């Protein structure tokens, strides 16, 4: 059973370009969470999705950021018109249905905006 | 706002000693608390969790203590090894897995 898979592991974008980060949850997991981590800081919650539904996006910036988790395929975190401040590590976690169950994290995508 | 914070940003210990990493939280409504280990360039790795109705839980070489009176959480690592060197985060959660992470403590184990 493969773990949570994120790709790419490293992504470099120029200011103004779009960044697409992908997350394939563990098999059997229908809940996906995205977190952002700045250097030397803890992870900050961004969004929680279930298949085809955004459940909680209270941590997402209001502009330029969007997330989806389609019926088929990976979850996508999309950042439009990236700025230097978007440079961070973006982690995805997944969990099976149910409350309070352990979430498993992927290895993250390190986005660098130049 | 509600937050989870840590007392010590860096902890240096000798190999074989016991390590204690502390964490303060402010949301008394959290259902559970989790300790994660994060090695450089990797994602957080689950270590141990504890429900809010418990005050102690033990795992392999690790023990988590929860003091709800003073909203304090600690992680004890017995016989610390070089492989334990990492950044440790406490996190609190409730309901679904929307976790609030602390800033982290770097544990450095010296031979």
Interface residues (C-beta under 8 A of the other chain):
Chain A: X4 X31 X33 X35 X40 X41 X42 X43 X44 X45 X48 X55 X56 X91 X93 X95 X99 X100 X101 X102 X103 X104 X105 X106 X107 X108
Chain B: X4 X31 X32 X34 X36 X41 X42 X43 X44 X45 X46 X49 X51 X89 X91 X93 X94 X95 X96 X97 X98 X99 X100 X101 X102 X103 X104
